[in-house]
Each structure stands twice: as structure tokens, then as C-alpha cells.
């Protein structure tokens, strides 16, 4: 097994649809500029309530990637 060195960053994705969509959109956006993404860890999940319903999801996560 190759020895890897990982760096991680924290970011927050948001979505009016779902937690999963918030995660997917954040990872997709990060993938545009961050190479070798290997893992993510959910740090916090929160949302916005309007008229007694969930109006928006926000998911903060750590993203790990290997250094070149």
C-alpha cells in the first residue's frame, strides 16, 4: 500500500432540496479546483425554517485529499 499524506479543508454546501444534495454540490464544486479528493466527514448539519417547514439545508464537512 502506498503511503499517502492527506490535507483536509472544511467547506459548507447548501441546498433547498436535501442534505445529500448539499454534500454532492459542495464536493462537485471543490472537485473543480481540488485534486485527489479521497474522503469527506460531516461536521455539522443545520437548516433554515420558513413557515414551519425546512426551507434550506446547510452541511459543513471536512474534505480530505492526497498531496501530489
mmCIF file of the N, C-alpha and C atoms, coordinates in Angstrom:
data_MODEL
# 
_entry.id   MODEL 
# 
loop_
_atom_site.group_PDB 
_atom_site.id 
_atom_site.type_symbol 
_atom_site.label_atom_id 
_atom_site.label_alt_id 
_atom_site.label_comp_id 
_atom_site.label_asym_id 
_atom_site.label_entity_id 
_atom_site.label_seq_id 
_atom_site.pdbx_PDB_ins_code 
_atom_site.Cartn_x 
_atom_site.Cartn_y 
_atom_site.Cartn_z 
_atom_site.occupancy 
_atom_site.B_iso_or_equiv 
_atom_site.pdbx_formal_charge 
_atom_site.auth_seq_id 
_atom_site.auth_comp_id 
_atom_site.auth_asym_id 
_atom_site.auth_atom_id 
_atom_site.pdbx_PDB_model_num 
ATOM 1   N N  . UNK A 1 1  ? 0.842   -1.178 0.000  1.00 0.00 ? 1  UNK A N  1 
ATOM 2   C CA . UNK A 1 1  ? 0.000   0.000  0.000  1.00 0.00 ? 1  UNK A CA 1 
ATOM 3   C C  . UNK A 1 1  ? 0.888   1.242  0.000  1.00 0.00 ? 1  UNK A C  1 
ATOM 4   N N  . UNK A 1 2  ? 0.538   2.199  -0.814 1.00 0.00 ? 2  UNK A N  1 
ATOM 5   C CA . UNK A 1 2  ? 1.288   3.440  -0.921 1.00 0.00 ? 2  UNK A CA 1 
ATOM 6   C C  . UNK A 1 2  ? 1.063   4.300  0.313  1.00 0.00 ? 2  UNK A C  1 
ATOM 7   N N  . UNK A 1 3  ? 2.114   4.973  0.726  1.00 0.00 ? 3  UNK A N  1 
ATOM 8   C CA . UNK A 1 3  ? 1.993   5.900  1.849  1.00 0.00 ? 3  UNK A CA 1 
ATOM 9   C C  . UNK A 1 3  ? 1.468   7.227  1.319  1.00 0.00 ? 3  UNK A C  1 
ATOM 10  N N  . UNK A 1 4  ? 0.379   7.693  1.898  1.00 0.00 ? 4  UNK A N  1 
ATOM 11  C CA . UNK A 1 4  ? -0.224  8.952  1.473  1.00 0.00 ? 4  UNK A CA 1 
ATOM 12  C C  . UNK A 1 4  ? -0.086  9.991  2.562  1.00 0.00 ? 4  UNK A C  1 
ATOM 13  N N  . UNK A 1 5  ? -0.011  11.232 2.149  1.00 0.00 ? 5  UNK A N  1 
ATOM 14  C CA . UNK A 1 5  ? -0.125  12.359 3.061  1.00 0.00 ? 5  UNK A CA 1 
ATOM 15  C C  . UNK A 1 5  ? -1.405  13.071 2.660  1.00 0.00 ? 5  UNK A C  1 
ATOM 16  N N  . UNK A 1 6  ? -2.285  13.257 3.623  1.00 0.00 ? 6  UNK A N  1 
ATOM 17  C CA . UNK A 1 6  ? -3.564  13.892 3.359  1.00 0.00 ? 6  UNK A CA 1 
ATOM 18  C C  . UNK A 1 6  ? -3.602  15.309 3.901  1.00 0.00 ? 6  UNK A C  1 
ATOM 19  N N  . UNK A 1 7  ? -4.258  16.165 3.192  1.00 0.00 ? 7  UNK A N  1 
ATOM 20  C CA . UNK A 1 7  ? -4.571  17.503 3.662  1.00 0.00 ? 7  UNK A CA 1 
ATOM 21  C C  . UNK A 1 7  ? -6.089  17.573 3.701  1.00 0.00 ? 7  UNK A C  1 
ATOM 22  N N  . UNK A 1 8  ? -6.635  18.319 4.651  1.00 0.00 ? 8  UNK A N  1 
ATOM 23  C CA . UNK A 1 8  ? -8.082  18.454 4.638  1.00 0.00 ? 8  UNK A CA 1 
ATOM 24  C C  . UNK A 1 8  ? -8.484  19.905 4.786  1.00 0.00 ? 8  UNK A C  1 
ATOM 25  N N  . UNK A 1 9  ? -9.630  20.194 4.201  1.00 0.00 ? 9  UNK A N  1 
ATOM 26  C CA . UNK A 1 9  ? -10.213 21.525 4.238  1.00 0.00 ? 9  UNK A CA 1 
ATOM 27  C C  . UNK A 1 9  ? -11.644 21.391 4.742  1.00 0.00 ? 9  UNK A C  1 
ATOM 28  N N  . UNK A 1 10 ? -12.198 22.484 5.199  1.00 0.00 ? 10 UNK A N  1 
ATOM 29  C CA . UNK A 1 10 ? -13.585 22.472 5.656  1.00 0.00 ? 10 UNK A CA 1 
ATOM 30  C C  . UNK A 1 10 ? -14.394 23.373 4.737  1.00 0.00 ? 10 UNK A C  1 
ATOM 31  N N  . UNK A 1 11 ? -15.552 22.900 4.319  1.00 0.00 ? 11 UNK A N  1 
ATOM 32  C CA . UNK A 1 11 ? -16.433 23.686 3.480  1.00 0.00 ? 11 UNK A CA 1 
ATOM 33  C C  . UNK A 1 11 ? -17.879 23.388 3.823  1.00 0.00 ? 11 UNK A C  1 
ATOM 34  N N  . UNK A 1 12 ? -18.771 24.261 3.379  1.00 0.00 ? 12 UNK A N  1 
ATOM 35  C CA . UNK A 1 12 ? -20.197 24.107 3.647  1.00 0.00 ? 12 UNK A CA 1 
ATOM 36  C C  . UNK A 1 12 ? -20.953 24.140 2.329  1.00 0.00 ? 12 UNK A C  1 
ATOM 37  N N  . UNK A 1 13 ? -21.752 23.098 2.098  1.00 0.00 ? 13 UNK A N  1 
ATOM 38  C CA . UNK A 1 13 ? -22.620 23.048 0.933  1.00 0.00 ? 13 UNK A CA 1 
ATOM 39  C C  . UNK A 1 13 ? -24.040 23.360 1.361  1.00 0.00 ? 13 UNK A C  1 
ATOM 40  N N  . UNK A 1 14 ? -24.826 23.873 0.438  1.00 0.00 ? 14 UNK A N  1 
ATOM 41  C CA . UNK A 1 14 ? -26.213 24.184 0.776  1.00 0.00 ? 14 UNK A CA 1 
ATOM 42  C C  . UNK A 1 14 ? -27.139 23.738 -0.347 1.00 0.00 ? 14 UNK A C  1 
ATOM 43  N N  . UNK A 1 15 ? -28.389 23.471 0.033  1.00 0.00 ? 15 UNK A N  1 
ATOM 44  C CA . UNK A 1 15 ? -29.384 23.020 -0.936 1.00 0.00 ? 15 UNK A CA 1 
ATOM 45  C C  . UNK A 1 15 ? -30.781 23.225 -0.373 1.00 0.00 ? 15 UNK A C  1 
ATOM 46  N N  . UNK A 1 16 ? -31.721 23.634 -1.207 1.00 0.00 ? 16 UNK A N  1 
ATOM 47  C CA . UNK A 1 16 ? -33.108 23.695 -0.766 1.00 0.00 ? 16 UNK A CA 1 
ATOM 48  C C  . UNK A 1 16 ? -33.780 22.320 -0.797 1.00 0.00 ? 16 UNK A C  1 
ATOM 49  N N  . UNK A 1 17 ? -33.105 21.315 -1.386 1.00 0.00 ? 17 UNK A N  1 
ATOM 50  C CA . UNK A 1 17 ? -33.724 20.011 -1.611 1.00 0.00 ? 17 UNK A CA 1 
ATOM 51  C C  . UNK A 1 17 ? -33.417 18.966 -0.542 1.00 0.00 ? 17 UNK A C  1 
ATOM 52  N N  . UNK A 1 18 ? -32.116 18.777 -0.202 1.00 0.00 ? 18 UNK A N  1 
ATOM 53  C CA . UNK A 1 18 ? -31.784 17.699 0.725  1.00 0.00 ? 18 UNK A CA 1 
ATOM 54  C C  . UNK A 1 18 ? -30.358 17.852 1.266  1.00 0.00 ? 18 UNK A C  1 
ATOM 55  N N  . UNK A 1 19 ? -30.090 17.116 2.327  1.00 0.00 ? 19 UNK A N  1 
ATOM 56  C CA . UNK A 1 19 ? -28.743 17.052 2.889  1.00 0.00 ? 19 UNK A CA 1 
ATOM 57  C C  . UNK A 1 19 ? -27.794 16.447 1.860  1.00 0.00 ? 19 UNK A C  1 
ATOM 58  N N  . UNK A 1 20 ? -28.212 15.361 1.244  1.00 0.00 ? 20 UNK A N  1 
ATOM 59  C CA . UNK A 1 20 ? -27.359 14.697 0.258  1.00 0.00 ? 20 UNK A CA 1 
ATOM 60  C C  . UNK A 1 20 ? -27.014 15.626 -0.900 1.00 0.00 ? 20 UNK A C  1 
ATOM 61  N N  . UNK A 1 21 ? -27.974 16.407 -1.362 1.00 0.00 ? 21 UNK A N  1 
ATOM 62  C CA . UNK A 1 21 ? -27.717 17.338 -2.457 1.00 0.00 ? 21 UNK A CA 1 
ATOM 63  C C  . UNK A 1 21 ? -26.727 18.423 -2.030 1.00 0.00 ? 21 UNK A C  1 
ATOM 64  N N  . UNK A 1 22 ? -26.809 18.866 -0.787 1.00 0.00 ? 22 UNK A N  1 
ATOM 65  C CA . UNK A 1 22 ? -25.859 19.850 -0.267 1.00 0.00 ? 22 UNK A CA 1 
ATOM 66  C C  . UNK A 1 22 ? -24.441 19.281 -0.266 1.00 0.00 ? 22 UNK A C  1 
ATOM 67  N N  . UNK A 1 23 ? -24.303 18.029 0.147  1.00 0.00 ? 23 UNK A N  1 
ATOM 68  C CA . UNK A 1 23 ? -22.998 17.365 0.156  1.00 0.00 ? 23 UNK A CA 1 
ATOM 69  C C  . UNK A 1 23 ? -22.484 17.194 -1.271 1.00 0.00 ? 23 UNK A C  1 
ATOM 70  N N  . UNK A 1 24 ? -23.327 16.675 -2.141 1.00 0.00 ? 24 UNK A N  1 
ATOM 71  C CA . UNK A 1 24 ? -22.922 16.422 -3.534 1.00 0.00 ? 24 UNK A CA 1 
ATOM 72  C C  . UNK A 1 24 ? -22.494 17.706 -4.233 1.00 0.00 ? 24 UNK A C  1 
ATOM 73  N N  . UNK A 1 25 ? -23.232 18.791 -4.036 1.00 0.00 ? 25 UNK A N  1 
ATOM 74  C CA . UNK A 1 25 ? -22.887 20.034 -4.721 1.00 0.00 ? 25 UNK A CA 1 
ATOM 75  C C  . UNK A 1 25 ? -21.581 20.621 -4.191 1.00 0.00 ? 25 UNK A C  1 
ATOM 76  N N  . UNK A 1 26 ? -21.334 20.505 -2.885 1.00 0.00 ? 26 UNK A N  1 
ATOM 77  C CA . UNK A 1 26 ? -20.076 21.006 -2.320 1.00 0.00 ? 26 UNK A CA 1 
ATOM 78  C C  . UNK A 1 26 ? -18.887 20.210 -2.844 1.00 0.00 ? 26 UNK A C  1 
ATOM 79  N N  . UNK A 1 27 ? -19.011 18.895 -2.898 1.00 0.00 ? 27 UNK A N  1 
ATOM 80  C CA . UNK A 1 27 ? -17.920 18.059 -3.400 1.00 0.00 ? 27 UNK A CA 1 
ATOM 81  C C  . UNK A 1 27 ? -17.683 18.317 -4.886 1.00 0.00 ? 27 UNK A C  1 
ATOM 82  N N  . UNK A 1 28 ? -18.753 18.448 -5.652 1.00 0.00 ? 28 UNK A N  1 
ATOM 83  C CA . UNK A 1 28 ? -18.613 18.720 -7.092 1.00 0.00 ? 28 UNK A CA 1 
ATOM 84  C C  . UNK A 1 28 ? -17.908 20.052 -7.336 1.00 0.00 ? 28 UNK A C  1 
ATOM 85  N N  . UNK A 1 29 ? -18.261 21.063 -6.557 1.00 0.00 ? 29 UNK A N  1 
ATOM 86  C CA . UNK A 1 29 ? -17.626 22.374 -6.716 1.00 0.00 ? 29 UNK A CA 1 
ATOM 87  C C  . UNK A 1 29 ? -16.153 22.311 -6.314 1.00 0.00 ? 29 UNK A C  1 
ATOM 88  N N  . UNK A 1 30 ? -15.854 21.654 -5.202 1.00 0.00 ? 30 UNK A N  1 
ATOM 89  C CA . UNK A 1 30 ? -14.463 21.525 -4.756 1.00 0.00 ? 30 UNK A CA 1 
ATOM 90  C C  . UNK A 1 30 ? -13.634 20.765 -5.782 1.00 0.00 ? 30 UNK A C  1 
ATOM 91  N N  . UNK A 1 31 ? -14.237 19.765 -6.407 1.00 0.00 ? 31 UNK A N  1 
ATOM 92  C CA . UNK A 1 31 ? -13.536 18.940 -7.400 1.00 0.00 ? 31 UNK A CA 1 
ATOM 93  C C  . UNK A 1 31 ? -13.035 19.758 -8.595 1.00 0.00 ? 31 UNK A C  1 
ATOM 94  N N  . UNK A 1 32 ? -13.641 20.921 -8.836 1.00 0.00 ? 32 UNK A N  1 
ATOM 95  C CA . UNK A 1 32 ? -13.206 21.775 -9.944 1.00 0.00 ? 32 UNK A CA 1 
ATOM 96  C C  . UNK A 1 32 ? -11.789 22.308 -9.735 1.00 0.00 ? 32 UNK A C  1 
ATOM 97  N N  . UNK A 1 33 ? -11.376 22.479 -8.473 1.00 0.00 ? 33 UNK A N  1 
ATOM 98  C CA . UNK A 1 33 ? -10.054 23.052 -8.207 1.00 0.00 ? 33 UNK A CA 1 
ATOM 99  C C  . UNK A 1 33 ? -9.176  22.214 -7.277 1.00 0.00 ? 33 UNK A C  1 
ATOM 100 N N  . UNK A 1 34 ? -9.757  21.278 -6.546 1.00 0.00 ? 34 UNK A N  1 
ATOM 101 C CA . UNK A 1 34 ? -9.001  20.435 -5.619 1.00 0.00 ? 34 UNK A CA 1 
ATOM 102 C C  . UNK A 1 34 ? -8.854  19.051 -6.242 1.00 0.00 ? 34 UNK A C  1 
ATOM 103 N N  . UNK A 1 35 ? -7.613  18.585 -6.357 1.00 0.00 ? 35 UNK A N  1 
ATOM 104 C CA . UNK A 1 35 ? -7.357  17.290 -6.978 1.00 0.00 ? 35 UNK A CA 1 
ATOM 105 C C  . UNK A 1 35 ? -7.193  16.196 -5.919 1.00 0.00 ? 35 UNK A C  1 
ATOM 106 N N  . UNK A 1 36 ? -7.433  14.978 -6.308 1.00 0.00 ? 36 UNK A N  1 
ATOM 107 C CA . UNK A 1 36 ? -7.204  13.796 -5.475 1.00 0.00 ? 36 UNK A CA 1 
ATOM 108 C C  . UNK A 1 36 ? -8.076  13.735 -4.220 1.00 0.00 ? 36 UNK A C  1 
ATOM 109 N N  . UNK A 1 37 ? -9.317  14.200 -4.317 1.00 0.00 ? 37 UNK A N  1 
ATOM 110 C CA . UNK A 1 37 ? -10.230 14.115 -3.171 1.00 0.00 ? 37 UNK A CA 1 
ATOM 111 C C  . UNK A 1 37 ? -10.480 12.640 -2.872 1.00 0.00 ? 37 UNK A C  1 
ATOM 112 N N  . UNK A 1 38 ? -10.315 12.251 -1.602 1.00 0.00 ? 38 UNK A N  1 
ATOM 113 C CA . UNK A 1 38 ? -10.424 10.848 -1.207 1.00 0.00 ? 38 UNK A CA 1 
ATOM 114 C C  . UNK A 1 38 ? -11.557 10.572 -0.224 1.00 0.00 ? 38 UNK A C  1 
ATOM 115 N N  . UNK A 1 39 ? -11.902 11.520 0.636  1.00 0.00 ? 39 UNK A N  1 
ATOM 116 C CA . UNK A 1 39 ? -12.904 11.250 1.669  1.00 0.00 ? 39 UNK A CA 1 
ATOM 117 C C  . UNK A 1 39 ? -13.563 12.544 2.133  1.00 0.00 ? 39 UNK A C  1 
ATOM 118 N N  . UNK A 1 40 ? -14.700 12.383 2.811  1.00 0.00 ? 40 UNK A N  1 
ATOM 119 C CA . UNK A 1 40 ? -15.335 13.520 3.466  1.00 0.00 ? 40 UNK A CA 1 
ATOM 120 C C  . UNK A 1 40 ? -15.904 13.056 4.799  1.00 0.00 ? 40 UNK A C  1 
ATOM 121 N N  . UNK A 1 41 ? -16.056 14.012 5.709  1.00 0.00 ? 41 UNK A N  1 
ATOM 122 C CA . UNK A 1 41 ? -16.639 13.743 7.023  1.00 0.00 ? 41 UNK A CA 1 
ATOM 123 C C  . UNK A 1 41 ? -17.595 14.883 7.344  1.00 0.00 ? 41 UNK A C  1 
ATOM 124 N N  . UNK A 1 42 ? -18.829 14.540 7.671  1.00 0.00 ? 42 UNK A N  1 
ATOM 125 C CA . UNK A 1 42 ? -19.822 15.549 8.048  1.00 0.00 ? 42 UNK A CA 1 
ATOM 126 C C  . UNK A 1 42 ? -19.496 16.065 9.446  1.00 0.00 ? 42 UNK A C  1 
ATOM 127 N N  . UNK A 1 43 ? -19.380 17.379 9.570  1.00 0.00 ? 43 UNK A N  1 
ATOM 128 C CA . UNK A 1 43 ? -19.055 18.015 10.844 1.00 0.00 ? 43 UNK A CA 1 
ATOM 129 C C  . UNK A 1 43 ? -20.317 18.585 11.481 1.00 0.00 ? 43 UNK A C  1 
ATOM 130 N N  . UNK A 1 44 ? -21.186 19.178 10.658 1.00 0.00 ? 44 UNK A N  1 
ATOM 131 C CA . UNK A 1 44 ? -22.389 19.813 11.182 1.00 0.00 ? 44 UNK A CA 1 
ATOM 132 C C  . UNK A 1 44 ? -23.472 19.836 10.116 1.00 0.00 ? 44 UNK A C  1 
ATOM 133 N N  . UNK A 1 45 ? -24.705 19.639 10.540 1.00 0.00 ? 45 UNK A N  1 
ATOM 134 C CA . UNK A 1 45 ? -25.850 19.760 9.657  1.00 0.00 ? 45 UNK A CA 1 
ATOM 135 C C  . UNK A 1 45 ? -26.809 20.750 10.292 1.00 0.00 ? 45 UNK A C  1 
ATOM 136 N N  . UNK A 1 46 ? -27.245 21.708 9.508  1.00 0.00 ? 46 UNK A N  1 
ATOM 137 C CA . UNK A 1 46 ? -28.205 22.682 10.014 1.00 0.00 ? 46 UNK A CA 1 
ATOM 138 C C  . UNK A 1 46 ? -29.109 23.114 8.873  1.00 0.00 ? 46 UNK A C  1 
ATOM 139 N N  . UNK A 1 47 ? -30.145 23.847 9.210  1.00 0.00 ? 47 UNK A N  1 
ATOM 140 C CA . UNK A 1 47 ? -31.064 24.269 8.169  1.00 0.00 ? 47 UNK A CA 1 
ATOM 141 C C  . UNK A 1 47 ? -31.810 25.535 8.532  1.00 0.00 ? 47 UNK A C  1 
ATOM 142 N N  . UNK A 1 48 ? -32.534 26.014 7.563  1.00 0.00 ? 48 UNK A N  1 
ATOM 143 C CA . UNK A 1 48 ? -33.344 27.217 7.710  1.00 0.00 ? 48 UNK A CA 1 
ATOM 144 C C  . UNK A 1 48 ? -34.813 26.800 7.656  1.00 0.00 ? 48 UNK A C  1 
ATOM 145 N N  . UNK A 1 49 ? -35.604 27.335 8.573  1.00 0.00 ? 49 UNK A N  1 
ATOM 146 C CA . UNK A 1 49 ? -37.033 27.012 8.638  1.00 0.00 ? 49 UNK A CA 1 
ATOM 147 C C  . UNK A 1 49 ? -37.833 28.234 8.206  1.00 0.00 ? 49 UNK A C  1 
ATOM 148 N N  . UNK A 1 50 ? -38.809 28.010 7.333  1.00 0.00 ? 50 UNK A N  1 
ATOM 149 C CA . UNK A 1 50 ? -39.721 29.072 6.897  1.00 0.00 ? 50 UNK A CA 1 
ATOM 150 C C  . UNK A 1 50 ? -41.140 28.514 6.876  1.00 0.00 ? 50 UNK A C  1 
ATOM 151 N N  . UNK A 1 51 ? -42.049 29.218 7.490  1.00 0.00 ? 51 UNK A N  1 
ATOM 152 C CA . UNK A 1 51 ? -43.451 28.793 7.551  1.00 0.00 ? 51 UNK A CA 1 
ATOM 153 C C  . UNK A 1 51 ? -43.616 27.386 8.107  1.00 0.00 ? 51 UNK A C  1 
ATOM 154 N N  . UNK A 1 52 ? -42.799 27.045 9.107  1.00 0.00 ? 52 UNK A N  1 
ATOM 155 C CA . UNK A 1 52 ? -42.908 25.756 9.765  1.00 0.00 ? 52 UNK A CA 1 
ATOM 156 C C  . UNK A 1 52 ? -42.366 24.580 8.976  1.00 0.00 ? 52 UNK A C  1 
ATOM 157 N N  . UNK A 1 53 ? -41.615 24.837 7.900  1.00 0.00 ? 53 UNK A N  1 
ATOM 158 C CA . UNK A 1 53 ? -41.056 23.777 7.069  1.00 0.00 ? 53 UNK A CA 1 
ATOM 159 C C  . UNK A 1 53 ? -39.575 24.034 6.834  1.00 0.00 ? 53 UNK A C  1 
ATOM 160 N N  . UNK A 1 54 ? -38.840 22.966 6.565  1.00 0.00 ? 54 UNK A N  1 
ATOM 161 C CA . UNK A 1 54 ? -37.425 23.112 6.214  1.00 0.00 ? 54 UNK A CA 1 
ATOM 162 C C  . UNK A 1 54 ? -37.354 23.781 4.850  1.00 0.00 ? 54 UNK A C  1 
ATOM 163 N N  . UNK A 1 55 ? -36.692 24.934 4.817  1.00 0.00 ? 55 UNK A N  1 
ATOM 164 C CA . UNK A 1 55 ? -36.585 25.684 3.570  1.00 0.00 ? 55 UNK A CA 1 
ATOM 165 C C  . UNK A 1 55 ? -35.220 25.503 2.897  1.00 0.00 ? 55 UNK A C  1 
ATOM 166 N N  . UNK A 1 56 ? -34.199 25.199 3.711  1.00 0.00 ? 56 UNK A N  1 
ATOM 167 C CA . UNK A 1 56 ? -32.854 25.105 3.156  1.00 0.00 ? 56 UNK A CA 1 
ATOM 168 C C  . UNK A 1 56 ? -31.972 24.276 4.083  1.00 0.00 ? 56 UNK A C  1 
ATOM 169 N N  . UNK A 1 57 ? -31.111 23.443 3.501  1.00 0.00 ? 57 UNK A N  1 
ATOM 170 C CA . UNK A 1 57 ? -30.144 22.627 4.251  1.00 0.00 ? 57 UNK A CA 1 
ATOM 171 C C  . UNK A 1 57 ? -28.757 23.206 4.087  1.00 0.00 ? 57 UNK A C  1 
ATOM 172 N N  . UNK A 1 58 ? -27.950 23.169 5.152  1.00 0.00 ? 58 UNK A N  1 
ATOM 173 C CA . UNK A 1 58 ? -26.534 23.518 5.099  1.00 0.00 ? 58 UNK A CA 1 
ATOM 174 C C  . UNK A 1 58 ? -25.759 22.391 5.773  1.00 0.00 ? 58 UNK A C  1 
ATOM 175 N N  . UNK A 1 59 ? -24.743 21.899 5.089  1.00 0.00 ? 59 UNK A N  1 
ATOM 176 C CA . UNK A 1 59 ? -23.935 20.800 5.620  1.00 0.00 ? 59 UNK A CA 1 
ATOM 177 C C  . UNK A 1 59 ? -22.467 21.213 5.589  1.00 0.00 ? 59 UNK A C  1 
ATOM 178 N N  . UNK A 1 60 ? -21.853 21.260 6.769  1.00 0.00 ? 60 UNK A N  1 
ATOM 179 C CA . UNK A 1 60 ? -20.434 21.562 6.865  1.00 0.00 ? 60 UNK A CA 1 
ATOM 180 C C  . UNK A 1 60 ? -19.680 20.243 6.941  1.00 0.00 ? 60 UNK A C  1 
ATOM 181 N N  . UNK A 1 61 ? -18.605 20.138 6.156  1.00 0.00 ? 61 UNK A N  1 
ATOM 182 C CA . UNK A 1 61 ? -17.857 18.888 6.083  1.00 0.00 ? 61 UNK A CA 1 
ATOM 183 C C  . UNK A 1 61 ? -16.370 19.156 5.977  1.00 0.00 ? 61 UNK A C  1 
ATOM 184 N N  . UNK A 1 62 ? -15.598 18.164 6.345  1.00 0.00 ? 62 UNK A N  1 
ATOM 185 C CA . UNK A 1 62 ? -14.171 18.164 6.072  1.00 0.00 ? 62 UNK A CA 1 
ATOM 186 C C  . UNK A 1 62 ? -13.959 17.303 4.846  1.00 0.00 ? 62 UNK A C  1 
ATOM 187 N N  . UNK A 1 63 ? -13.112 17.763 3.960  1.00 0.00 ? 63 UNK A N  1 
ATOM 188 C CA . UNK A 1 63 ? -12.798 17.048 2.737  1.00 0.00 ? 63 UNK A CA 1 
ATOM 189 C C  . UNK A 1 63 ? -11.316 16.707 2.774  1.00 0.00 ? 63 UNK A C  1 
ATOM 190 N N  . UNK A 1 64 ? -10.961 15.455 2.563  1.00 0.00 ? 64 UNK A N  1 
ATOM 191 C CA . UNK A 1 64 ? -9.563  15.040 2.579  1.00 0.00 ? 64 UNK A CA 1 
ATOM 192 C C  . UNK A 1 64 ? -9.076  14.722 1.177  1.00 0.00 ? 64 UNK A C  1 
ATOM 193 N N  . UNK A 1 65 ? -7.861  15.150 0.883  1.00 0.00 ? 65 UNK A N  1 
ATOM 194 C CA . UNK A 1 65 ? -7.278  14.838 -0.413 1.00 0.00 ? 65 UNK A CA 1 
ATOM 195 C C  . UNK A 1 65 ? -5.791  14.543 -0.238 1.00 0.00 ? 65 UNK A C  1 
ATOM 196 N N  . UNK A 1 66 ? -5.259  13.753 -1.161 1.00 0.00 ? 66 UNK A N  1 
ATOM 197 C CA . UNK A 1 66 ? -3.840  13.408 -1.106 1.00 0.00 ? 66 UNK A CA 1 
ATOM 198 C C  . UNK A 1 66 ? -3.019  14.485 -1.790 1.00 0.00 ? 66 UNK A C  1 
ATOM 199 N N  . UNK A 1 67 ? -1.843  14.723 -1.230 1.00 0.00 ? 67 UNK A N  1 
ATOM 200 C CA . UNK A 1 67 ? -0.935  15.695 -1.841 1.00 0.00 ? 67 UNK A CA 1 
ATOM 201 C C  . UNK A 1 67 ? -0.155  15.020 -2.962 1.00 0.00 ? 67 UNK A C  1 
ATOM 202 N N  . UNK A 1 68 ? 0.123   15.777 -4.004 1.00 0.00 ? 68 UNK A N  1 
ATOM 203 C CA . UNK A 1 68 ? 0.894   15.250 -5.147 1.00 0.00 ? 68 UNK A CA 1 
ATOM 204 C C  . UNK A 1 68 ? 2.327   14.985 -4.746 1.00 0.00 ? 68 UNK A C  1 
# 
